[in-house]
Amino acid sequence: MTEKKNRQEPVMRTTNLPQIVDRETFEAQIEELRVREKAHTHEGDAIAAARRRLPMVEVDASTPLIGPGGPVNLLDAFEGRKQLIAYYFMWHPGHPAAEQCQGCTWCNTHISELSYLHSRDITYAVFAQGPYDEGRRYRDFMGWTMPWYSAADSLDTLLVGRVKNSMHLVSYVRDGDRVFETWWTTVRGVEVMDNSYSLMDLTVYGRRETHEDSPDGWPQEWEPGGLTADGRPISQWSRLEAGRNDDLAADH
């Protein structure tokens, strides 16, 4: 297990703040922004409506996966439900936990309560793009509970025409024993999974990342997608402090 150490969390060094105004001025500008926020919400609704009207493409339901009991197939991953959302987790075979994908770790750490999805007949599962045993040990170290499979041997079928070993979020529906892909996204599209960025975006300093359009003097010490602290994904530190073993090389 990696030895625990004192990690250095970034310290905000700026004292810059927004202009101070009276309540009436503040509320007037909030209302002005609210028009745009509501338009953004309504546009999101319209996009979701268009997404529901997309065509679909068939995927071989017998496409093999590896699960906790050994070989299974894509249809099995539905767990009997009508729909499936699969997260294709980037993987670096043979690398330690500290070097596994920070973005995939960030996204999946936000997935904890699955009953809401289940209530709508949706299964959520991770399709790791690497060996099953290493991935399962990582899942156990992180304390995640979602179903976990290895799709390493089937990526040419499941991610046809797309970049392998990049984060992907894919939606499927089944019709009896037939499986169809209905939508997919990648890179920043997977931000839909996390609420931390959404909450950061509500604050005056935002994500504090260098790509953001912020006033002069605002703190921006994080690089885009900066999701590590002291060389490992941020959420791993609490697991180490809890005494969990992050050795991916063998059962423990």
Buried (B, 14 or more C-beta within 10 A) or exposed (E): EEEEEEEEEEEEEEEEEEEEEEEEEEEEEEEEEEEEEEEEEEEEEEEEEEEEEEEBEEBBBEBBBBBEEEEBBBBBBBEEBEBBBBBBBBBEEEEBBBEBBBBBBBBBBEBEEBEEBEEEEBBBBBBBBBBBBBBBBBBBBBEBEBBBBBBBEBBEBBBEEEEEBBBBBBBBBBEEEEBBBBBBBBEEEBBEBBEBBEEBEEEEBBBBBEEBEBEEEBBBEBEEBBBBBEEBBBBBBEBBEEEBBBEBEEEE
